[in-house]
């Protein structure tokens, strides 16, 4: 987790264009908290899509296809505490709602009732290929894919709601890349009797990825043109976040050498710190987290013939963060 230090260091000065010298020691706990909360948020973010109002759409040939957009939040304290410690005010437009910092996503969804088996299967895919949104030194690529299978525990009738159990797999990968200009930054390593690391005008790629197993219980009931629903879910994810920084690295004012890198990492190890993956041309940093989280979700759809407009909310019990989804689909 400690290796995420440079990631947030970079993001902070890239947003503001101003960054003071920071010490590794002072920032360690804040960066560790940030990386932990981001990693925990990734499995939650991967559940965007395939959250439809119907607990079960029925057997073959029942089918639906549509578009889902949504966002989940990263706990605000993880970011604002870090920003305050850096002396960098985080944009109030992002934190004004008081529910966290949003992490958006989208997918194309489809569901099909299977023949001969009391199951429906769903697939989803959202993608922004590299280069599509590159402009003015800023680029984004994004992939969200998933599949799930649901079994009807109770089929809806006049009195009873539909109840289903589902299990699925999700994959989320995203990279935010950018170039900078006119910036010069320093990491103070004097606490370890080392010279400072300095660099300027880096090309940065912030990367995150998660693979998630997801299980959920859902209850829904069709009432005229409305279908309200509620559910509980549990996601277990294998997640990582990292940064690839390309720039000339200086140590004590001169181009860093392999001998310097070995000296720095040995000093960090001697002080129970994680070593840095350094080279003469930049940093390559990655931080991993494995774990699960419960969520509650619910919403309602408006059904106009075969068109359904669906809005829902989610709450991550473990991180106390929120999410929202909107889906429009054709389903019959």
C-alpha positions in Angstrom: 0.0 0.0 0.0 2.8 2.4 0.8 3.9 2.4 -2.9 0.8 4.4 -3.8 2.7 7.5 -2.4 3.9 8.7 -5.7 0.5 8.1 -7.4 -1.3 10.6 -5.2 1.6 12.9 -5.1 1.4 13.2 -8.9 -2.3 13.5 -9.0 -2.3 16.4 -6.5 0.2 18.6 -8.3 -1.3 17.7 -11.7 -4.7 19.0 -10.6 -3.4 22.2 -9.0 -0.2 23.0 -10.9 1.4 23.9 -7.6 3.1 21.5 -5.3 5.4 22.0 -2.3 8.2 19.7 -1.2 6.9 16.7 0.7 8.5 14.2 3.0 8.0 10.5 2.6 7.6 10.0 6.3 4.9 12.6 6.9 2.8 11.4 4.0 3.0 7.7 4.5 -0.1 7.1 6.5 -2.3 9.3 4.3 -1.2 7.6 1.1 -1.7 4.2 2.6 -5.3 5.1 3.6 -6.0 6.5 0.1 -4.7 3.4 -1.7 -6.7 1.1 0.6 -10.0 3.0 0.0 -9.5 3.2 -3.7 -8.8 -0.5 -3.9 -11.9 -1.2 -1.9 -14.0 1.0 -4.2 -12.9 -0.8 -7.4 -15.0 -4.0 -6.8 -18.0 -1.7 -6.0 -17.4 0.3 -9.2 -17.3 -3.0 -11.2 -21.0 -3.7 -10.3 -22.1 -0.9 -12.7 -24.4 -2.5 -15.2 -26.8 -5.5 -15.2 -28.6 -4.1 -12.2 -32.1 -4.3 -13.7 -35.4 -3.9 -11.9 -36.7 -7.4 -12.7 -35.3 -10.0 -10.3 -35.8 -12.5 -13.1 -36.8 -11.8 -16.7 -38.2 -15.3 -17.4 -37.1 -18.2 -19.5 -36.5 -18.3 -23.2 -37.3 -16.3 -25.4 -37.4 -13.4 -22.9 -34.7 -11.0 -23.8 -33.5 -7.4 -23.1 -30.7 -5.0 -24.1 -29.9 -1.5 -23.0 -27.4 1.0 -21.8 -26.3 1.6 -18.1 -24.4 4.6 -16.8 -23.4 5.1 -13.2 -20.9 6.1 -10.6 -19.7 5.1 -7.2 -17.9 7.2 -4.6 -14.5 7.0 -3.0 -14.7 8.0 0.7 -14.0 11.7 0.8 -11.8 11.7 3.9 -9.2 9.6 2.2 -8.6 12.4 -0.3 -9.3 15.5 1.7 -7.1 14.4 4.5 -4.3 13.9 2.1 -5.0 17.2 0.3 -5.0 19.1 3.5 -1.7 17.5 4.5 -0.2 18.6 1.2 -1.6 22.1 1.5 -3.5 21.6 -1.7 -7.3 22.5 -1.5 -9.3 19.8 -3.2 -11.9 21.2 -5.6 -15.1 22.0 -3.6 -17.3 21.3 -6.7 -16.4 17.6 -6.2 -16.8 17.3 -2.5 -19.8 19.7 -2.0 -22.3 16.9 -1.9 -20.6 15.4 1.1 -20.9 11.8 -0.1 -17.4 11.2 -1.6 -15.5 11.6 -4.8 -17.3 10.0 -7.8 -15.8 7.2 -10.0 -18.0 6.9 -13.1 -18.6 4.0 -15.5 -20.9 2.7 -18.3 -21.9 -0.6 -20.0 -24.0 -2.0 -22.8 -26.2 -4.7 -21.0 -28.1 -7.7 -22.3 -30.1 -10.5 -20.7 -31.5 -13.7 -22.0 -33.8 -16.3 -20.4 -32.3 -19.7 -21.0 -34.3 -22.6 -22.6 -34.9 -25.7 -20.6 -33.3 -24.2 -17.4 -34.8 -21.8 -14.9 -32.0 -19.3 -15.4 -31.4 -16.0 -17.0 -27.9 -14.9 -18.1 -26.6 -11.4 -18.4 -23.6 -9.9 -20.1 -22.2 -6.4 -20.1 -19.4 -4.5 -21.8 -18.2 -0.9 -21.7 -15.1 0.3 -23.5 -13.1 3.4 -24.3 -10.1 2.3 -26.4 -6.8 4.0 -26.0 -6.5 7.1 -28.1 -10.2 7.8 -28.5 -10.3 10.5 -25.9 -6.7 11.8 -26.2 -6.5 15.6 -26.4 -4.4 18.4 -25.1 -2.0 16.0 -23.4 -4.8 14.1 -21.6 -6.1 10.6 -22.4 -8.5 8.0 -21.0 -9.0 4.3 -21.8 -11.6 2.1 -19.9 -12.9 -1.4 -20.0 -15.7 -2.8 -17.9 -17.0 -6.3 -18.7 -19.1 -8.9 -16.8 -21.4 -11.8 -16.8 -23.9 -13.2 -14.3 -26.5 -15.9 -14.0 -29.7 -15.7 -11.9 -31.9 -18.4 -10.5 -35.6 -17.6 -9.6 -36.2 -18.6 -5.9 -39.7 -17.3 -6.1 -41.6 -16.5 -9.3 -43.9 -13.5 -9.2 -47.6 -13.9 -9.0 -50.6 -11.7 -7.9 -49.5 -11.8 -4.3 -45.8 -12.8 -4.2 -42.8 -10.8 -5.5 -40.1 -12.2 -7.7 -37.0 -13.3 -5.7 -33.7 -14.4 -7.3 -30.2 -15.4 -6.4 -27.3 -14.5 -8.8 -23.6 -15.0 -9.1 -21.3 -13.3 -11.6 -17.8 -12.1 -12.5 -16.7 -8.6 -13.3 -13.6 -7.1 -14.8 -12.7 -3.3 -14.6 -9.6 -1.7 -16.0 -9.0 2.0 -16.5 -6.0 4.2 -17.3 -5.8 8.0 -17.0 -2.8 9.4 -18.8 -1.5 13.0 -19.1 1.5 15.1 -19.9 2.6 18.1 -17.8 4.6 21.2 -18.5 6.4 23.8 -16.3 6.4 21.6 -13.1 9.3 20.7 -10.9 8.8 18.5 -7.9 10.7 17.1 -4.9 10.4 14.1 -2.6 12.3 14.8 0.6 14.2 11.8 1.8 16.3 13.6 4.4 14.7 11.6 7.2 16.7 8.6 6.0 19.9 10.6 5.5 19.4 10.6 1.8 19.4 13.3 -0.8 16.2 14.5 -2.4 14.6 13.0 -5.5 13.5 15.6 -8.0 11.8 15.5 -11.4 10.0 17.7 -13.8 7.4 17.7 -16.6 6.5 14.0 -16.3 4.2 11.9 -18.6 1.9 10.1 -16.2 -0.4 7.1 -16.6 -2.6 6.3 -13.5 -3.8 2.7 -13.7 -6.4 0.7 -11.8 -7.8 -2.8 -12.3 -10.0 -5.3 -10.4 -11.3 -8.8 -11.0 -14.5 -9.4 -8.9 -16.7 -12.3 -8.0 -20.2 -11.0 -7.2 -23.2 -12.6 -5.5 -26.6 -11.0 -5.0 -30.1 -11.5 -3.7 -32.9 -9.4 -5.4 -36.6 -8.9 -4.8 -38.9 -7.1 -7.3 -42.6 -6.6 -7.8 -44.4 -5.3 -10.9 -47.1 -2.8 -10.1 -48.9 -1.4 -13.1 -46.2 0.5 -15.0 -43.7 0.5 -12.1 -41.3 -2.2 -10.9 -39.7 -1.4 -7.5 -36.9 -3.6 -6.3 -34.4 -4.0 -3.5 -31.4 -6.3 -3.0 -28.2 -7.3 -1.2 -24.9 -8.0 -2.8 -21.4 -9.1 -1.9 -18.3 -8.5 -4.0 -14.9 -10.1 -3.5 -12.2 -8.5 -5.6 -8.5 -8.7 -6.5 -7.6 -5.1 -7.1 -4.5 -3.0 -7.8 -3.8 0.7 -8.5 -0.6 2.1 -9.9 1.3 4.7 -11.9 3.7 4.7 -14.7 5.7 8.0 -14.6 8.1 8.8 -17.4 10.6 11.6 -16.8 14.3 12.1 -16.0 14.9 11.4 -12.3 17.5 13.4 -10.4 19.1 12.5 -7.1 21.0 15.2 -5.3 20.8 17.3 -8.4 22.4 14.7 -10.8 21.0 12.0 -13.0 20.1 9.1 -10.7 22.2 5.9 -11.1 21.5 2.3 -10.3 23.9 2.7 -7.3 21.7 5.6 -6.0 18.6 3.5 -6.5 20.1 0.6 -4.5 21.1 3.0 -1.7 17.6 4.6 -1.5 15.8 1.3 -1.4 18.2 -0.2 1.2 17.6 2.8 3.4 13.9 2.5 3.1 14.0 -1.2 3.9 16.2 -0.5 6.9 13.5 1.9 8.1 10.6 -0.6 7.5 9.4 1.2 4.4 8.5 -0.2 1.0 11.2 0.2 -1.6 10.5 2.3 -4.7 10.6 0.9 -8.2 12.9 3.5 -9.7 14.8 3.9 -12.9 16.7 6.7 -14.6 13.6 7.4 -16.7 10.8 7.3 -14.1 8.8 5.4 -11.6 6.8 2.2 -12.0 4.5 1.8 -9.0 1.7 -0.6 -8.1 -0.3 -1.3 -5.0 -2.6 -4.3 -4.5 -5.6 -5.1 -2.3 -7.7 -8.2 -1.9 -11.0 -8.2 0.0 -14.8 -8.2 0.0 -17.6 -5.8 0.7 -21.3 -5.9 1.2 -23.7 -3.6 -0.6 -27.4 -2.8 -0.5 -29.2 -1.6 -3.6 -32.7 -0.6 -4.7 -34.6 1.4 -7.2 -37.6 1.5 -9.6 -38.2 1.2 -13.3 -41.0 2.9 -15.4 -42.3 0.4 -18.0 -43.7 1.8 -21.2 -44.6 -1.3 -23.3 -41.2 -2.8 -24.1 -39.2 0.3 -23.0 -37.9 0.4 -19.4 -36.3 3.4 -17.7 -34.6 2.3 -14.5 -32.9 4.3 -11.8 -31.3 2.8 -8.7 -29.0 3.6 -5.8 -26.3 1.5 -3.9 -24.7 1.7 -0.6 -21.3 0.0 0.3 -21.6 -1.2 3.9 -17.9 -1.6 4.4 -16.6 1.8 3.0 -19.9 3.7 3.7 -19.8 5.0 0.1 -22.6 5.4 -2.4 -23.4 4.6 -6.0 -26.1 5.3 -8.6 -27.1 3.7 -11.8 -29.4 4.7 -14.7 -30.5 2.1 -17.3 -32.6 2.4 -20.4 -33.4 -0.8 -22.2 -35.8 -2.6 -24.4 -37.1 -5.8 -22.7 -39.8 -8.3 -23.6 
